[in-house]
């Protein structure tokens, strides 16, 4: 019954949705009992104070569901294709860094977990190992594909890996920044996972497609609990895992520059913080935005959280469609 790639993909999506839904129902009371509640940033929006204590680390629900992709992808691994496993392990390592960050926040009842240096060192190490394995196994080349063209820029492998390390760490933390209001990061990442699922299927990488496919189901179920008013947050556990999955898939499909399109919201969120800090220092106290990251700016402009989420997700969907047109030469 699951002999075709399409059947296995559909089964993985449905199974992940169900597992994530069940895990979410279990996690909420468990996290409350463990007093694993979200701490609100002291410099964050004052109107978010009512969210303090909402269970965090809820990303464990779709992380657990994503592991199902290995079950449905066992055929590929038996034939020696471990690409999906490598991407999942990368994501899990980032998720572990996020879990440690969440754990320290919960334990010490403050909004700061691991230090920036600790997180950066862990993330760089994990990224380097992942990229080295992909290159050595021939999954990733040192050619940089330029979307909308048939151009591939050849780089020295070492230069490419260093470039890729910074892209991964930057993108992962950008996804983390996007997780600032109810349902935002999950709503934005869901169409990105649909995009990567379709790309992998079109390229004949059916087993790799199962991972983003599983996350489509897992995130859809998680949104039931994460939509405003959120019953639980994904925490750094979930957002760093998602960041790892987004980047890992882009490099496993050998088209990292597609992140400029599908990750436009992640990039915008990060740029808003960089511009805000830079402008503040240059002007000795003036602000470019009412608050950064930019989703808080729109909140201060009177937008509801739901409006911001729907708008940002819609922009992502449009950019994913544009990206699809841009990579047809690569995946066709």
C-alpha positions as CSV (number, residue, x, y, z in Angstrom):
1,X,0.0,0.0,0.0
2,X,3.0,2.3,0.7
3,X,5.0,1.1,-2.3
4,X,5.0,4.5,-4.1
5,X,6.9,7.6,-3.0
6,X,3.7,9.7,-3.1
7,X,1.9,7.2,-0.9
8,X,4.8,7.2,1.6
9,X,4.9,11.0,1.6
10,X,1.1,11.3,2.3
11,X,1.3,8.7,5.0
12,X,4.3,10.6,6.6
13,X,2.4,13.9,6.6
14,X,-0.8,12.4,8.1
15,X,1.1,10.4,10.7
16,X,3.2,13.4,11.7
17,X,0.0,15.5,12.1
18,X,-1.6,12.9,14.3
19,X,1.6,12.4,16.4
20,X,2.2,16.1,16.8
21,X,-1.4,16.7,17.8
22,X,-1.3,13.9,20.4
23,X,2.2,15.0,21.7
24,X,0.9,18.6,22.0
25,X,-2.0,17.5,24.1
26,X,0.3,15.5,26.4
27,X,3.0,18.2,26.6
28,X,0.9,21.1,27.7
29,X,-0.1,19.7,31.2
30,X,3.4,18.0,31.6
31,X,5.2,21.3,30.9
32,X,2.9,23.2,33.2
33,X,3.5,20.6,36.0
34,X,7.3,21.0,35.5
35,X,6.7,24.8,35.6
36,X,8.4,25.1,32.2
37,X,6.8,28.4,31.5
38,X,8.0,31.2,29.2
39,X,9.8,34.1,30.7
40,X,9.1,37.5,29.0
41,X,12.0,39.7,28.0
42,X,12.3,42.8,30.2
43,X,12.9,45.0,27.1
44,X,10.1,43.3,25.2
45,X,6.5,44.6,24.6
46,X,4.7,45.2,27.9
47,X,1.5,43.7,26.5
48,X,3.2,40.4,26.2
49,X,3.5,40.1,30.0
50,X,0.2,38.2,30.1
51,X,1.9,35.4,28.2
52,X,4.4,34.8,31.0
53,X,4.1,31.2,32.2
54,X,2.8,29.8,29.0
55,X,4.4,26.4,28.5
56,X,7.5,26.5,26.3
57,X,9.6,23.8,24.6
58,X,6.4,22.8,22.8
59,X,8.5,22.3,19.7
60,X,9.1,18.8,21.0
61,X,5.8,17.9,19.5
62,X,6.7,18.5,15.9
63,X,10.3,17.4,16.5
64,X,8.9,14.0,17.7
65,X,6.7,13.8,14.7
66,X,9.5,14.6,12.3
67,X,11.4,11.5,13.5
68,X,8.7,9.5,11.7
69,X,10.3,10.5,8.5
70,X,13.0,8.0,9.2
71,X,10.4,5.2,9.6
72,X,8.9,6.0,6.2
73,X,12.3,6.6,4.6
74,X,13.8,3.3,5.8
75,X,13.9,2.1,2.1
76,X,16.3,4.8,1.2
77,X,18.6,4.2,4.1
78,X,18.7,0.5,3.3
79,X,20.0,1.4,-0.1
80,X,22.6,3.7,1.4
81,X,21.1,7.1,1.1
82,X,21.4,8.8,4.5
83,X,20.8,12.4,3.3
84,X,17.5,12.7,5.2
85,X,19.2,11.3,8.4
86,X,22.0,13.8,8.1
87,X,19.6,16.7,7.8
88,X,17.5,15.4,10.7
89,X,20.6,15.0,12.9
90,X,21.7,18.5,12.1
91,X,18.2,19.8,13.1
92,X,18.2,17.7,16.3
93,X,21.6,19.1,17.3
94,X,20.3,22.6,16.8
95,X,17.2,21.6,18.7
96,X,19.4,20.3,21.5
97,X,21.2,23.6,21.7
98,X,17.8,25.3,21.9
99,X,16.6,22.8,24.6
100,X,19.7,23.6,26.8
101,X,18.9,27.3,26.3
102,X,15.2,26.8,27.3
103,X,16.2,24.6,30.2
104,X,18.5,27.3,31.7
105,X,15.8,29.9,31.2
106,X,13.2,27.8,33.0
107,X,15.6,26.7,35.7
108,X,16.8,30.2,36.6
109,X,13.5,32.0,35.8
110,X,15.1,34.5,33.4
111,X,14.9,35.1,29.7
112,X,18.6,34.5,29.0
113,X,19.8,30.9,28.7
114,X,23.1,30.0,27.1
115,X,25.5,32.9,26.3
116,X,25.8,34.1,22.7
117,X,29.4,32.8,22.6
118,X,28.3,29.3,23.8
119,X,25.5,29.1,21.3
120,X,27.6,30.3,18.4
121,X,30.5,27.9,19.1
122,X,28.1,24.9,19.4
123,X,26.2,26.0,16.2
124,X,29.4,26.5,14.2
125,X,30.8,23.1,15.2
126,X,27.6,21.3,14.3
127,X,27.4,23.1,11.0
128,X,31.0,22.3,10.1
129,X,30.5,18.6,10.7
130,X,27.3,18.5,8.7
131,X,28.8,20.3,5.7
132,X,31.9,18.2,5.7
133,X,29.9,15.0,5.6
134,X,27.6,16.3,2.8
135,X,30.7,17.3,0.7
136,X,32.6,14.1,1.3
137,X,29.6,11.9,0.4
138,X,29.0,13.9,-2.8
139,X,25.6,15.2,-1.6
140,X,26.7,18.8,-1.7
141,X,29.0,20.3,-4.3
142,X,31.2,23.4,-4.0
143,X,29.2,25.0,-6.9
144,X,26.9,27.9,-5.9
145,X,23.7,27.7,-8.0
146,X,22.3,31.2,-9.0
147,X,18.5,31.0,-9.1
148,X,16.7,32.1,-12.3
149,X,19.9,31.2,-14.3
150,X,21.8,28.2,-15.5
151,X,24.9,29.6,-13.8
152,X,27.0,27.7,-11.2
153,X,29.9,29.5,-9.5
154,X,32.7,27.1,-8.6
155,X,34.3,27.8,-5.3
156,X,37.1,26.2,-3.4
157,X,35.6,23.5,-1.2
158,X,37.1,25.1,2.0
159,X,35.8,28.5,1.1
160,X,32.4,27.1,0.3
161,X,32.2,25.3,3.7
162,X,33.2,28.5,5.6
163,X,30.6,30.4,3.6
164,X,28.0,27.7,4.3
165,X,28.8,27.6,8.0
166,X,28.0,31.3,8.4
167,X,24.8,31.0,6.3
168,X,23.6,28.2,8.4
169,X,24.3,29.9,11.8
170,X,22.9,33.2,10.6
171,X,19.7,31.6,9.1
172,X,19.1,29.4,12.2
173,X,19.2,32.4,14.5
174,X,17.0,34.4,12.1
175,X,14.3,31.7,12.4
176,X,14.7,32.0,16.1
177,X,14.2,35.7,16.0
178,X,11.0,35.2,14.0
179,X,9.5,33.2,16.9
180,X,8.2,36.3,18.7
181,X,4.4,36.2,18.5
182,X,1.8,33.5,18.6
183,X,1.9,31.3,15.5
184,X,4.4,33.4,13.5
185,X,7.5,31.1,13.1
186,X,5.4,28.0,12.6
187,X,3.1,29.8,10.0
188,X,6.0,31.2,8.1
189,X,8.0,27.9,8.1
190,X,5.1,25.7,7.0
191,X,5.1,26.9,3.4
192,X,8.9,26.7,3.3
193,X,8.6,23.0,4.2
194,X,6.0,22.6,1.4
195,X,8.5,24.2,-1.0
196,X,11.3,21.9,0.0
197,X,9.0,18.8,-0.1
198,X,8.1,19.6,-3.7
199,X,11.7,20.3,-4.7
200,X,12.9,17.1,-3.3
201,X,10.2,15.1,-5.0
202,X,10.8,16.8,-8.3
203,X,14.5,16.0,-8.1
204,X,13.7,12.3,-7.3
205,X,15.0,12.6,-3.8
206,X,11.9,10.9,-2.4
207,X,13.3,9.9,1.0
208,X,14.7,13.4,1.6
209,X,11.2,14.8,0.8
210,X,9.8,12.8,3.8
211,X,11.5,15.1,6.3
212,X,10.0,18.4,5.2
213,X,6.8,16.5,4.5
214,X,6.7,15.3,8.1
215,X,7.3,18.8,9.3
216,X,4.3,20.1,7.2
217,X,2.1,17.7,9.1
218,X,3.8,18.4,12.5
219,X,3.7,22.2,12.1
220,X,0.0,22.1,11.0
221,X,-0.9,20.3,14.2
222,X,1.4,22.5,16.4
223,X,-0.4,25.6,15.0
224,X,-3.6,24.4,16.7
225,X,-1.9,24.9,20.0
226,X,0.3,27.9,19.0
227,X,-2.3,30.1,17.3
228,X,-3.3,33.1,19.3
229,X,-4.0,32.8,22.2
230,X,-1.1,30.3,22.3
231,X,-1.5,27.4,24.7
232,X,2.2,26.6,24.3
233,X,5.3,28.1,22.6
234,X,7.8,26.1,20.6
235,X,10.7,27.7,22.5
236,X,14.3,27.8,21.3
237,X,14.0,24.0,21.2
238,X,11.6,24.2,18.3
239,X,12.8,27.4,16.5
240,X,16.5,26.3,16.4
241,X,15.4,22.8,15.2
242,X,13.3,24.4,12.4
243,X,16.2,26.7,11.5
244,X,18.4,23.7,11.2
245,X,15.9,21.9,9.0
246,X,15.5,24.9,6.7
247,X,19.2,25.3,6.2
248,X,20.0,21.6,6.1
249,X,17.5,21.0,3.3
250,X,18.7,24.0,1.3
251,X,22.3,22.6,1.3
252,X,21.2,19.0,0.9
253,X,19.4,20.0,-2.3
254,X,22.5,22.0,-3.3
255,X,20.7,25.3,-3.7
256,X,21.5,27.5,-0.6
257,X,20.8,30.8,-2.3
258,X,17.1,29.9,-2.5
259,X,17.1,30.9,1.2
260,X,17.1,34.5,0.1
261,X,13.6,33.9,-1.3
262,X,11.9,31.4,0.9
263,X,13.5,32.9,4.0
264,X,12.7,36.5,3.2
265,X,10.8,37.0,6.5
266,X,13.6,35.5,8.5
267,X,16.0,37.9,6.7
268,X,13.8,40.9,7.3
269,X,13.4,40.1,11.0
270,X,17.2,39.9,11.4
271,X,17.9,43.0,9.3
272,X,15.4,45.0,11.3
273,X,17.4,44.2,14.5
274,X,20.7,45.0,12.8
275,X,19.4,48.3,11.4
276,X,17.7,49.2,14.7
277,X,20.9,48.7,16.7
278,X,23.1,50.4,14.1
279,X,20.8,53.4,13.8
280,X,20.5,53.7,17.6
281,X,24.2,53.9,18.0
282,X,24.8,56.3,15.1
283,X,22.1,58.7,16.2
284,X,22.9,58.4,19.9
285,X,19.5,57.1,20.9
286,X,17.1,57.5,18.0
287,X,15.1,54.5,16.7
288,X,14.4,53.5,13.1
289,X,11.5,51.2,14.1
290,X,9.2,51.6,17.0
291,X,10.5,48.2,18.2
292,X,12.6,45.4,16.8
293,X,12.3,42.7,15.5
294,X,10.0,44.2,12.9
295,X,6.9,42.1,14.0
296,X,6.9,44.2,17.2
297,X,7.0,47.4,15.2
298,X,3.8,46.4,13.4
299,X,2.3,45.5,16.8
300,X,3.1,49.0,18.0
301,X,1.5,50.3,14.8
302,X,-1.8,48.7,15.9
303,X,-1.7,45.5,13.9
304,X,-3.1,42.4,15.7
305,X,-0.9,39.4,16.0
306,X,-3.2,37.5,13.7
307,X,-2.9,40.1,11.0
308,X,0.9,40.1,11.2
309,X,1.1,36.3,11.1
310,X,-1.3,36.1,8.1
311,X,0.6,38.9,6.2
312,X,4.1,37.4,6.9
313,X,2.9,33.9,6.0
314,X,1.3,35.2,2.7
315,X,4.5,37.0,1.8
316,X,6.4,33.7,2.4
317,X,4.0,31.8,0.2
318,X,4.4,34.3,-2.6
319,X,8.2,34.1,-2.3
320,X,8.2,30.3,-2.3
321,X,6.3,30.4,-5.6
322,X,8.8,32.8,-6.9
323,X,11.6,30.6,-5.7
324,X,10.0,27.6,-7.5
325,X,10.3,29.5,-10.7
326,X,13.8,30.4,-9.9
327,X,15.1,26.9,-9.4
328,X,13.4,25.1,-12.3
329,X,16.7,24.9,-14.1
330,X,18.3,23.2,-11.1
331,X,15.5,20.7,-10.1
332,X,14.2,19.9,-13.6
